Amino acid sequence: MAEDTLQKAATIEGGSQPKSVAADLFEDMGRKVEGMSLNGKTTEDSEANDSDEQKGVEEIESLCMNCHEDGITKLLLTKIPFFREIVITSFECSHCHFKNSEIQFAGQIQQLGATYTLAVDQKQDLGRQIVKSDTCVVQVPDIQLEIPAGRGQLTNVEGILSMVSQDLAALQPERKLADAAAYEAIEKVIESLKDMASGNRLPFAISVDDPAGNSWIEPSAEDKSGKYKKTEYKRSAEQNSKLGLADASDAADASPKTEIRPEYHAAGMVPDLPTGHGALDQDVEDDDIVEGKVYDFPTQCPGCSHACVTHMKMVNIPHFSEVVIMSTVCDACGYRTNEVKSGGGVPEKGRRITLKVRGAEDLKRDILKAENCALACPELGLNVEPGTLGGRFTTVEGLLSQVRDDLRSQIFDAEGEGYEGGDSMAATEKVKWDKFFGNMSKALDGKLEFTCILEDPLAASYVQSYTAPDPDEQITVEDYARTEEEEEHLGLKDIKTEDYEEEDDKEIAG
């Protein structure tokens, strides 16, 4: 049976078309329960007598690493609502009674790393599910606690805090004898963890950071702005190497001669310029970027660390400013992305743009959402934190459609017709999400009026006005003073553009 399972997995991984391992090796537990009869067998089992294919849990005889006798490993592949497929493994040895369980991700490494942050401010939040892969780091900033990458786990907020406190307490008697100071410090951390796990110390924040993008904290339809945040980021070369996506030898390949600026010459790039692109389009004499011209320059793929090319073009948006559109495509792994960067300096104040969407015509307005811009639609119950979607230059309809599709793919990700989030989604949660997506669909069809609010601390976002340069009655623009937190997050407090030579001289003299 194990050989059959591995053969199927190899077929899936080696096929020309990407397929879900879940659809081929196991079935979703919700569907499995629906097909069960009173005697515990599925309808397919009765009709086709094919128990190996229809079995929900696979059992494999494997070696016990404790006593070196044969034990049983059980494998169950299922789907977590709001997330994706995972493999739950459980090992038990009948000889020495050793037990172990963990989870593994059942799909591919994501193109971007991901960090999820949850502000735990009520006891109900302690029950939020957490998926921790073997490459994930868990942090509790309030007590400066960091849990390094280790075995994969499927637990919740309370469970992971209790587990850490128990692990720390296990060696406390030895620490007390060896190092009294370390014992006292760790004892305070254990007490803090116990208070957090019991709900006696609220609020606090917890985050999971996974370069593979396969860890997760459960969201809720009732989360307010700032309570739940997801941030995607490009992996470093070191992170790609640890994930087995790149090797240092990849940068040793020879590269062709390129007619580009000296600082971007292929001989100085790490890794070198890919051979498939030839000379890149760069003007080595003119230092000014020409509007409308497409520039190419070599870069490193954040997905696999291989060399690739980024295309850049400057576009002038009427009645706004110049923006830079960047597109990167990797021939090695298929990674592709596009970003919009605003030109110009940093303004003194942020900007809040409010658009009243009254019909289908307003959905066609151009909209530029900068990377650091937050999006909110109060009538739809929608709040998008800064950095979630990156920079986007599209229409109001296009932006909301992307938000809806991304959320739906996480919550009601379908492997077939009628699949609605798996068997573990609570009925009340499903009703809330159905209502949310129903309102989103009505708004995108132009049947529901709503307000779209863009709040950008760098004033780099824009909504098209149909009456420009005259004021548009449906658009309200107001400048606001940035908060201390926004200034710190954007790094503006560390920027000094005047008299910095004098401070350097004082430091040297001191």
C-alpha positions in Angstrom: 0.0 0.0 0.0 2.9 2.4 0.8 4.5 1.8 -2.6 1.1 2.5 -4.3 0.8 5.7 -2.4 4.3 6.9 -3.2 3.9 5.9 -6.9 0.7 8.0 -7.1 2.5 11.0 -5.4 5.4 10.7 -7.9 3.0 10.6 -10.8 1.3 13.8 -9.6 4.6 15.6 -9.0 6.0 14.6 -12.3 3.0 15.3 -14.5 2.8 18.1 -17.0 -0.3 19.7 -15.3 -0.2 20.7 -11.6 -2.7 18.7 -9.6 -3.8 18.6 -6.0 -2.3 15.7 -4.1 -5.5 15.8 -1.9 -7.8 15.0 -4.8 -5.8 12.0 -5.8 -4.5 10.3 -2.6 -7.3 11.0 -0.1 -10.8 12.5 0.0 -12.0 15.4 2.1 -13.4 14.2 5.4 -16.7 16.0 4.9 -17.3 14.1 1.7 -16.1 10.9 3.4 -18.7 11.2 6.1 -21.4 11.9 3.6 -20.6 8.6 1.9 -20.5 6.5 5.0 -23.3 3.9 5.6 -24.5 2.6 8.9 -22.0 -0.3 9.0 -19.1 2.1 8.6 -18.3 1.4 5.0 -18.7 3.9 2.1 -21.1 3.5 -0.7 -18.1 3.1 -3.1 -16.7 0.3 -0.9 -19.9 -1.6 -1.2 -20.3 -1.1 -4.9 -16.7 -1.4 -6.0 -15.0 -3.3 -3.1 -12.1 -0.9 -3.5 -11.2 -0.2 0.2 -7.6 0.8 -0.5 -8.7 3.7 -2.7 -11.6 4.9 -0.6 -10.0 4.6 2.8 -9.9 7.9 4.7 -6.8 7.0 6.7 -3.7 5.3 5.2 -1.7 2.9 7.5 1.9 2.2 6.9 4.2 -0.2 8.8 7.3 1.8 9.7 10.4 1.6 12.0 10.1 2.8 15.6 13.1 5.1 16.3 12.8 4.4 20.0 13.0 0.6 20.2 13.8 -0.2 16.5 10.8 -2.5 16.3 8.0 -2.1 13.7 5.2 0.3 14.5 2.2 1.8 12.6 2.2 5.2 10.9 -1.3 6.6 10.1 -1.7 9.3 7.4 -4.7 11.5 6.9 -4.8 14.2 4.2 -7.6 16.7 4.8 -8.3 20.4 4.1 -8.4 23.2 6.7 -11.0 25.9 6.0 -9.5 29.3 5.1 -6.2 27.5 4.3 -5.3 24.4 2.2 -4.5 20.7 2.3 -2.3 19.2 5.0 -1.2 15.7 5.9 -1.7 14.7 9.6 0.6 11.9 10.6 0.4 9.8 13.8 2.9 7.0 14.8 2.4 4.4 17.5 4.6 1.5 18.6 2.9 -1.4 20.2 6.2 -2.7 21.6 7.4 0.3 23.6 4.2 2.4 23.4 6.1 5.4 21.9 3.7 7.9 20.2 4.3 10.9 18.0 2.1 13.1 15.8 2.8 16.1 13.5 1.5 17.7 10.3 3.1 18.3 6.9 2.0 20.5 4.1 0.6 18.6 1.2 1.3 21.0 -1.7 4.0 23.2 -3.1 6.1 25.9 -1.5 4.4 29.3 -2.1 6.0 31.9 -4.3 6.2 34.4 -1.4 6.9 34.0 2.3 4.0 35.0 4.7 3.7 36.5 8.1 0.3 36.3 10.0 -0.2 38.5 13.1 -3.2 38.3 15.4 -4.0 40.7 18.3 -5.5 38.4 21.0 -7.9 40.7 22.9 -10.6 38.3 24.1 -10.8 34.7 25.4 -12.5 33.5 22.2 -9.3 34.3 20.3 -7.4 31.6 22.2 -9.3 29.0 20.2 -8.1 30.3 16.8 -6.4 27.5 14.9 -2.7 27.8 14.1 -0.9 25.8 11.4 2.8 25.7 12.1 5.0 24.1 9.4 8.5 22.8 10.0 9.9 26.1 8.6 7.8 28.5 10.7 8.9 30.8 13.5 6.3 31.7 16.1 6.7 35.0 18.0 5.1 36.6 21.0 6.5 40.1 21.0 5.0 41.1 24.4 7.3 38.8 26.3 10.1 38.7 23.6 9.5 35.0 23.0 10.5 33.4 19.8 9.8 29.7 19.0 12.3 28.5 16.3 11.4 26.4 13.3 10.8 22.7 14.3 8.2 20.0 13.7 4.9 20.9 12.1 1.9 21.3 14.4 -1.9 21.8 14.1 -3.0 23.5 17.3 -4.6 26.8 18.5 -3.3 29.9 20.3 -4.0 28.4 23.7 -2.4 25.1 22.8 0.9 26.6 21.5 1.3 28.8 24.5 0.6 25.9 26.9 3.0 23.6 25.0 5.8 26.2 25.3 5.3 26.7 29.0 5.3 23.0 29.6 8.5 22.5 27.6 10.2 25.3 29.5 9.0 24.0 32.9 10.3 20.5 32.2 14.0 21.5 32.8 13.5 24.1 35.5 14.7 21.9 38.4 18.1 21.4 36.6 18.3 25.2 35.7 17.7 26.1 39.4 20.8 24.2 40.4 23.0 25.2 37.5 22.0 28.9 37.0 19.7 30.6 39.5 19.5 33.8 37.4 18.4 31.9 34.3 15.9 30.0 36.4 14.2 33.2 37.7 14.1 34.8 34.2 12.5 31.7 32.6 10.1 31.3 35.5 8.7 34.8 34.8 8.2 33.8 31.1 6.4 30.6 32.1 4.0 32.5 34.4 3.3 35.0 31.6 2.6 32.2 29.2 0.2 30.5 31.6 -1.6 33.8 32.2 -1.9 34.3 28.4 -3.1 30.8 27.8 -5.8 31.1 30.5 -7.0 34.5 29.2 -5.8 36.4 32.4 -3.3 38.5 30.5 -5.0 40.3 27.6 -4.3 41.8 25.1 -1.2 40.4 23.5 0.0 39.7 19.9 1.1 36.4 18.4 2.6 36.0 14.9 3.8 33.2 12.6 6.5 33.8 10.1 7.0 31.1 7.4 9.4 31.6 4.4 7.6 28.7 2.7 4.2 30.5 3.0 2.6 27.4 4.5 1.8 28.5 8.0 -1.3 30.3 9.1 -3.6 31.7 11.8 -7.3 31.3 11.5 -9.2 34.6 10.6 -12.7 35.5 11.5 -15.4 37.4 9.6 -15.8 39.7 12.7 -12.1 40.8 12.8 -11.8 44.6 12.9 -9.2 46.7 11.3 -5.7 46.0 12.8 -6.7 42.9 14.6 -5.7 40.4 12.0 -2.9 41.0 9.5 -1.2 39.0 6.7 2.0 40.3 5.1 3.7 38.6 2.1 7.4 39.1 1.4 10.1 38.1 -1.0 12.5 35.4 0.4 16.2 36.1 0.7 18.7 33.9 -1.0 19.6 32.3 2.3 15.9 31.4 2.9 15.6 29.9 -0.6 18.7 27.8 0.1 17.3 26.5 3.4 14.1 25.5 1.6 16.1 23.6 -1.1 15.1 26.0 -3.9 18.5 27.2 -4.8 22.2 26.4 -4.5 25.2 28.6 -4.3 26.5 26.9 -7.5 23.6 28.4 -9.5 25.4 31.7 -9.5 28.5 30.3 -11.1 27.2 30.1 -14.6 28.7 32.3 -17.2 26.7 35.3 -18.5 26.7 37.1 -21.8 27.9 40.7 -22.3 25.3 43.3 -21.7 24.9 46.9 -22.8 23.6 48.3 -19.5 24.7 50.8 -16.9 28.0 49.9 -15.3 26.5 49.4 -11.9 24.1 46.8 -13.4 26.7 45.0 -15.5 26.3 41.2 -15.6 29.8 40.5 -14.3 28.9 42.2 -11.1 25.6 40.6 -10.5 25.0 37.7 -8.0 23.8 35.5 -9.6 24.9 36.5 -13.1 22.5 37.6 -15.8 20.5 34.7 -17.4 21.8 33.6 -20.8 18.4 33.5 -22.4 17.8 37.2 -22.5 20.8 38.6 -24.3 21.6 42.3 -24.1 19.2 44.3 -22.0 17.6 47.6 -23.1 19.4 50.3 -21.2 20.5 53.8 -22.1 24.0 54.1 -20.7 24.5 57.7 -21.6 21.2 59.3 -20.3 20.7 59.1 -16.5 17.1 60.3 -16.7 14.3 57.8 -17.0 12.3 58.4 -20.2 8.5 58.3 -19.8 6.9 55.5 -21.7 10.2 53.6 -22.4 10.5 50.0 -21.1 13.8 49.4 -19.2 15.2 45.9 -18.4 17.6 45.1 -15.6 18.9 41.9 -14.1 17.7 40.7 -10.7 17.3 37.7 -8.6 14.1 35.7 -8.5 12.6 35.8 -4.9 11.0 32.4 -5.6 14.0 30.3 -6.5 17.0 32.6 -6.4 17.8 32.1 -10.1 18.7 35.1 -12.2 15.8 36.8 -14.1 14.9 40.1 -15.6 12.7 42.9 -14.3 10.9 45.2 -16.8 10.3 48.8 -15.7 8.2 51.6 -17.3 7.4 55.1 -16.1 3.8 56.3 -16.7 2.3 59.7 -16.0 -1.2 59.6 -14.5 -3.2 62.8 -15.5 -4.0 65.1 -12.6 -1.8 63.0 -10.2 1.9 62.2 -10.6 4.3 59.8 -12.2 4.3 56.1 -11.3 6.7 53.3 -12.1 5.2 50.0 -13.2 7.6 47.0 -12.6 7.1 43.4 -13.9 9.3 40.4 -13.1 9.1 37.0 -14.8 11.3 34.0 -13.9 11.8 31.4 -16.6 13.3 28.9 -14.1 10.3 28.5 -11.7 7.5 30.4 -13.4 7.4 33.1 -10.8 5.7 36.3 -12.0 4.7 39.5 -10.3 3.9 43.1 -11.1 4.2 46.2 -8.8 3.4 49.9 -8.9 5.7 52.3 -7.3 4.9 56.0 -6.8 7.5 58.6 -7.9 8.4 61.8 -6.1 9.4 62.6 -2.5 7.7 61.9 0.8 4.9 64.5 1.6 4.5 66.1 5.0 1.1 64.5 5.5 -0.8 61.4 4.6 -4.0 61.4 2.5 -7.4 59.9 2.9 -9.5 59.5 -0.3 -13.2 58.6 0.1 -15.2 57.5 -3.0 -18.9 57.1 -3.0 -19.8 54.3 -5.4 -23.3 54.7 -6.6 -23.5 52.5 -9.7 -21.7 50.4 -12.3 -20.1 53.5 -13.9 -18.2 54.3 -10.7 -16.8 50.7 -10.7 -14.9 51.6 -13.9 -12.9 54.4 -12.3 -9.1 53.9 -12.4 -7.6 53.4 -8.9 -4.0 53.3 -7.7 -3.6 51.6 -4.4 0.0 52.1 -3.2 1.7 49.3 -1.2 1.4 51.2 2.1 -2.3 52.1 1.6 -5.1 50.7 3.6 -8.5 50.0 2.0 -11.9 50.0 3.7 -15.5 49.6 2.6 -17.6 49.9 5.8 -20.9 48.9 4.1 -19.3 45.7 2.9 -17.5 44.9 6.2 -14.2 45.0 4.3 -10.8 46.1 5.7 -7.6 45.5 3.9 -4.4 46.2 5.8 -1.4 48.0 4.3 0.9 45.7 2.4 -1.7 43.0 1.9 -2.2 43.4 -1.9 1.0 45.3 -2.7 0.8 48.2 -5.2 -2.0 47.9 -7.7 -3.1 50.1 -10.6 -6.4 48.9 -11.8 -10.1 49.8 -11.6 -12.4 49.9 -8.5 -14.1 46.7 -9.9 -10.7 45.0 -10.5 -9.4 45.8 -7.1 -12.5 44.5 -5.3 -12.7 41.5 -7.5 -9.2 40.5 -6.6 -9.9 40.9 -2.9 -13.1 38.8 -3.2 -11.4 36.1 -5.3 -8.3 35.9 -2.9 -10.6 35.6 0.1 -12.8 33.0 -1.5 -9.9 30.9 -2.6 -8.7 30.7 1.0 -12.1 30.2 2.6 -14.1 28.2 0.1 -11.2 26.8 -1.9 -12.8 24.3 -4.2 -11.5 21.0 -5.5 -14.9 20.2 -7.0 -18.4 21.4 -7.4 -20.2 22.3 -4.2 -17.1 22.2 -1.9 -17.7 24.8 0.8 -14.8 25.0 3.2 -14.5 21.5 4.5 -16.3 19.7 7.4 -14.7 21.6 10.2 -16.1 25.0 9.3 -18.7 26.1 11.9 -22.2 26.7 10.6 -22.3 30.2 12.1 -19.0 31.1 10.4 -20.2 29.9 7.1 -23.4 32.0 7.3 -21.2 35.1 8.0 -18.9 34.5 5.1 -21.9 33.8 2.8 -23.4 37.1 3.7 -20.0 38.9 3.2 -19.5 37.4 -0.3 -23.1 38.0 -1.2 -22.7 41.7 -0.5 -19.4 41.8 -2.4 -21.1 40.3 -5.4 -24.0 42.8 -5.3 -21.5 45.7 -5.1 -19.6 44.4 -8.1 -22.8 44.1 -10.0 -23.6 47.7 -9.3 -26.7 46.7 -7.2 -25.4 48.0 -3.9 -24.1 51.5 -3.1 -21.0 51.6 -0.9 -18.1 53.8 0.2 -14.5 53.1 -0.7 -11.9 54.6 1.6 -8.1 54.7 0.8 -5.9 55.8 3.6 -2.3 56.3 2.5 0.3 57.7 4.9 2.6 58.6 1.9 -0.3 60.2 -0.1 0.7 58.0 -3.1 -2.7 56.6 -3.9 -5.2 57.9 -6.4 -8.8 57.6 -7.6 -9.9 58.8 -11.1 -12.1 61.9 -11.1 -14.7 62.1 -13.9 -14.8 65.9 -13.6 -11.0 66.7 -13.3 -9.6 69.3 -12.9 -12.9 70.4 -11.4 -13.9 68.9 -8.0 -15.9 65.6 -8.1 -18.8 65.5 -5.7 -18.4 61.8 -5.2 -14.7 62.0 -4.1 -13.5 63.6 -0.9 -9.8 64.2 -0.4 -8.4 65.1 3.0 -4.8 65.3 4.3 -4.0 64.2 7.8 -1.1 64.1 10.1 0.7 60.8 10.3 0.7 59.0 13.6 3.9 58.2 15.5 3.4 54.5 14.7 3.1 55.2 10.9 6.2 57.4 11.0 8.1 54.6 12.8 6.8 51.9 10.4 7.8 53.8 7.3 11.2 54.6 8.7 10.7 58.3 8.4 12.0 59.0 11.9 15.5 57.6 10.9 15.7 59.8 7.8 17.8 63.0 8.1 18.3 65.1 4.9 19.8 68.3 6.5 22.9 69.0 8.5 23.8 65.3 8.7 27.5 66.1 8.0 27.6 68.2 11.2 26.3 65.3 13.3 28.8 63.0 11.8 31.6 65.4 12.6 30.4 65.7 16.2 30.3 61.9 16.6 33.9 61.6 15.2 35.0 64.4 17.5 33.3 62.8 20.5 
